[in-house]
Amino acid sequence: MVVLCSQYKAPNLNRRAIQTVVENKMALAKYRVVQLTKEELLVQCKDDDFEQWGAPTLDLPQYQRKEQLQRETPFSQRGSIFWALVDKADSDDSSSDSALVAGETVLCCHCESHRFDCVVRRCSGELERGYSHHIGSVFTLPAFRKRGLATFFLQEVAKQMAQLPGAVASVLYSDLGPTYYEKRGWRLHPSQMATLEVAHPRNLMTGNRRDDGGLTLTGLFLDDALDAFLKADSERLVRELSSASFDGREAFVTLPTRDSVEWQFCIGVHFARVRGLDELPSCCGAKASEDAFVLWCHNLKEATLYIVRTRLPEPDATGDAAAVTCLLLRAALEEARKFQLKKVAIWDPPAVLLHDHVRSQLEIAVGEREDSLSSARLFNQGGRGDEEEGARLLPQWLANEKFAWV
């Protein structure tokens, strides 16, 4: 049967669907994304999300102080952006917060992004140095949920982020399962974690920072020496990204720095101070050499010592790699015990943790994380967002470790 175009009428369902789409677009058009710069607006954001991420372990002043401490770090001062979705005033389409008034302007959605040095290897083998913007604390006021605002907000943030100078990637860590952010352009990556329970009998043997062969560990601290140490480690990561093992694939690495480690480390110090501990965390890791080290942060809220960056030797037949690995892990267990933490956790666990000698000395469980799922999107060269991201092979993520978490 042939139906003339002039006589055809769209089914009511289609018309309703089209009308709904149009209405949704019109509703979203009344909002704009702004970059918050006023301190009082940043405080308002933390008032909003206090129940989500502050309570019950901190009261509101303690939570606000924690956030202030992080904002004041060199890492945050250098490249952090605080984003919000607000109702448009008149025809204002700018990203400025100059007209916003704390306590009066409703921040319907808000989040923050933190800038890491990043290197992307394109399929051609070309290396592109730039920045990866890592998104955290995504929050929507309860009254504005289930309206599509969070999706719209993140899409707009991603568009603006792609235009920032040197932007090559964006990362976030999903607490909403494996598909929510995948559908919004941040592709899910492997999110493995190794865990050592501090109280397990096999993990109770006290470490002394020296093995039977005379190998001695040196403590690491947030000082100029660590800054230089991590700069060398970062350049080594870039060389690894250049190797033939990544031929024909897109790959990227976020680079660890002293300042980015400090941004996480200061959280543990604040919690220790709030809890009135006799001693505050000061040591942030241990090293045997440039080839064997662990960096950690104290998460008192989760009772976990997180290894945020590690370089461990490849397994070998002699057992030397396993011996130094056990020595470093026992130092981490000792640090966790010192601050009454219940476990040590390592993201993207290295292969040596599965070595028979290591497993015979320490009880280590390896599995997929249930939260903070690693998710990333790469921007095209020239700073454009990649509209065909989902059609490409999943880029390889080198050093997908906890130092990059926000």
N, C-alpha and C positions, 0 to 999 in steps of 0.2 A: 504494500500500500504506500502511496506517495502522499505526503502531506505538504501542502503549499506553505512556504515560510510565513506568508501573511496571515494564514489561518492557525498557525501553531501557537499554542499557549503553554508556557512552562508549567509543570505540575506545581501545585501549591507548596509542596515540600521544598522544591528547588527555590521558589520565590522567597519562602520564609528563610531558607538558609542564606540566600544572597542578602536579604534584608538584615539578617543577624550580623553578617560579616561587615556590612556597611555601618550598622549601628555601633559595632565594636570599635571599628576604626575611628568613627567620629568621637566615641567616648575617650579613646586613648589620645586623640589629637589635642585634648585639653591639658595634657601633661608635658612637662619638659624635664630633662636630666640636667642637674647642676653639679658643679664641683664645689664642695663646701670648704671654705677657708676660715670662716669665723670660728674661733675657739668655742664660743657659746653654742653654736650649732652642732659641733662635734660632741659636746657634752650632752646635748639633747638626744643625739643618736644613742649614746650609751645609757641614758635614762630609759629610752624606748626598749632596748634589748637586754636590760639588766636581768629580768626574770628568765630570759632564754639562756644567757651565758654567764651571769654573775652569781645569782642565787643558786643554792643556799650557802655555798662555800665562802662567799664574800658578802658583806653588806654593801649598800649602794656607795657610800663614800670610799670604801676599800676598792670596789670595782672601778670607780671613776679614777682613783689614784693609779691603779694598774694601767688603765688605758692611757692616762697622761704620761706615765713613765715611758711607755712604748712610743708614744707620739714624739717625745723629746729625744729619742735616740738618733744618732747620726743617720742610721739606715732609714728611718721614717722621714726625717727632715729632708733627705736627699731625693726621695722619689715616691712617697706615699700620696695617694689621692683618696679623698672621701667623697663618695657619690651619693646623690639623693634624687628621688623622683618627686616633683612638686607640681601643684596646680599652676597653670600658666596665669600670669597676671597680664591682662590686656593681650597684646600680641607678642609678648616677649618670648623669643626663641633662643636666647643666649644661654650659655652654661654658667653665667655669673650668679653668685649668691648675694650680690650687693643689696637687692631689694628684700631679702628674706630677714625675718625677725624671729629670733629664738623665743620659743614659748608661744608664738602666734602662728607662724608658718607650720603647716602640717607636712612632715617628711613621710610621705606615704610608703616609700621603700628606700632603703639605704644599704650601702655596702662600702667596703674600703678595698683599695688595691695597693700592692707594695711592689716596688720595682727591683728586679734582680738582673744582674748581668747575665746575658744569655748568648749562646752561639747556635745557629741553625746550619746544618749541612743539607744543602739542596740535592736533588737527585743527580745533578750534574757533577757533584763533588765540591762545588763552590761553598765556601764557608761565609756566613753572614753574621757579623757581630752586631749585637743590639741589646734590647731589653725585653724581658718577659715580665708582664704585669700579673701578679697573683692576687686573686680575688678572695676575700674572706668576709665573714660577718654579714652575709646577705640576710636582710630582715625586712619583712613587710608588716606594717601595723595590722592587728587583727581585723579592724573595720574595713580594710582594703583588700582582704584576701579573697581568692576565688573569683577574681574579676579579670584575670589575665595580666594584671599590672606587673607582677614579678617577671614574667616572660618578656613583656615589652621593655621593662626597665633594663634587664640584662642584655637584650638585643641592642638597645641604644648605647649602653655602656661599652659593649664590644665594638660598635661602630666608631665611637669616639676614641676608644683605646687604640684601635688600628691606625688612627691618624696621629698618634703621639710620636714625637721624634724618636726614631730608632726602634719602634715597636716591631718585634718579630714573633711574639707569642703571648698567649695568656694561659694561665693555669688556675685551677681551683680544685678544692678537695671536697667531694660530695658526702654529705651526711644524709642525703635523701635517696640513697640507693643507686644502682648502676645506670638507670635510664633517664632520670630527670634532666640532668645537664647534658647528657649525650644528645637528646632531642633538641637541645638549644645551642649546639655547636661545639661543646667541650667534650672531646672524645675520651672514652674511658680507657685507661691504661692499666697494665698489671699492678696490683696493689698488695703485694705480699709483705708479710712481717714475720720476723723471728722473735720469739719471746723466751726469756729465761726467768723462771720463778725464783725469787731470792731465797725463799724458804725451802726449796726442794733439797733433799739431803745431798744430792750430787753437786749442788751449787753452793753448799755451805762452807766448803774448804776456804780458809782465809788466804787471800793473795798477799804477796809481800813485794810485788813489783820487781822481783828478780827470780829468774828460773834457775834450774840446776846448772845450765850452761853458762851462767854469768850474765845473761841478758838483763839489762836494767831498763825500766820504764821511767820516762820523764813526764811530769805533770804539765798540762797546757792551761794557759790563762788568757784572759781577754786583754792582751797587750800587743805591743808592736811586733814582738816575735811571732805571735800567732798570725798577725796581719801578713807578714812576709811568708810565713809557712803556707797559708792558704792561697796566696797569690801564686806560689810555685805549684801547689796542688791544682789550681785552676788551669794554669798553662799546660799542665800534664793532661788534664781532662780534654783540653782542646786538641792536643796531639792525638789522643786516643780517638777523638771524634773524626780526625783526619785519616784514620787507618783504613786499610782495605776491608775490614770487617763490616763497614757500613756502606760499601759500594752499592750503587743502584737504589738506595733507599734514602728517604728523608729521615733525618735524625736531629736531635737537639740535646743540649745540655744547659742546665742552669748552674751558675758558678757560685760556690760557697765563698763567703767573705767573713772577716771578723765581725763587721758591723751587722750582718744579717744574723749571725749566731748570737750576738749580744741582744738583738731584738727579742729572741726567744728566751735567752738565759735570764734576762731581767725579770721575767714572769715568776720563775722559781724563787728568785731572791725576794721578790715582793711577798709571795705566799709564806716563805719562811719567816719573814719579818712579822707578818700578820699573826702567824701562829706562835710567835714568841720563842722560836727555836734558839738554843744556846749559841749556835753557829750558823752563819749564812753561807750559802753556796759560793765558792770562789774559784775552785778548780773546774775547768770545763772539758777536761779530757786527759788522755795519756797517749804517749807515743814511744815506740821502740825505735822507729826510724821514719824517714819520709815514705817508706813503703808499707808501714804498719802503724796505724794510729786509730784512735776513736775520739770523737768529739761528742759531748753529751749536754743535755739540758734536763733540769729537774722539774718534772710535772707533779707537784704535790697534790693537785686536784685529782689526778688519776692514779696517784701513788706509783708513778712509773718514771724510771730514768730512761729517757729516749736517747739513743745513739743517733745524733742528727747528721753526722758525716763520718764515714769510715773508709779506710783503705787497708785491706788485709791481703797478705800474699796469696798467690795461687797455690792450690794444693800440690804437694810434691811427694815423691816416694820416700824421702828421708824423714819426714815428719817434722821438719823444722818449721814449716809454715803453720802446722797445727799447734806446735808448742807456743809460738809467739801469739797466735790467735787466742789460745786459752789464757795466756798471761794477761792480754788486754781485756778479755771478757771478765776475768776475775777482778781486775781493777774496777771495771764498771759495776760489778756486783757489790764490791766493797763500798763504792761510793753510794750506791742505792741503799745499802744497809745503814750507812752512816746517817742518812736522812729519812730512815724508816719508810723507804719506798718498797713496794711489794714485787716489782718486776723490772726487768730491763728489756727494752724493745728496740728492734733494728728493722727499719724499712729497707726494701730491696736487698735482702740478705745475700752476702757474697757466698760463692760456692764452697769456700773452705769450711763453712759452718756445717756442711754435710759430711766432712771428712770423718772417717771412722775413729781416728784418734781424738778428735774434738768431741764427737758424740759419746765416746767412752768416758770422757772426763767431765762433761757438762750435760745437763738435761736441757735440750733446746727444742721448742715446738715451732714449726713453720707452717703458716697457713695464710689464707686470704683475709685481709682486713674487712670488717663489717661497716666501718665508717671511715671518714677522711679518704675516700676513694680518689686516687690520682686521675685527674682529667685535664686535658690540654687542647688548645687550638693554635695552629700556626697561622700567621698572617702572610699573605703573598708578598713577594718583593715589591718594594715601593710603598708598603704600609697599608695595602688594601686588605680588607677582610676576605677570606677565602670562601666563596659561595659554594664551592664543590668539595669542601673538606671531606664530607662523608663518603665520596666516591673514591678517594685515594686510599692506598695502603696506610695502615696505622704507622705514623712515624715512630722510630725507635727513640726511647727516652733514656739517655745515659745518666747514671747517678740520680735515679728517682728516689731521693732520700729525704729525710725529715727536715733537713736544713731549709728546704724550699717551702715548707708549710707555712701558711698564714691563717 
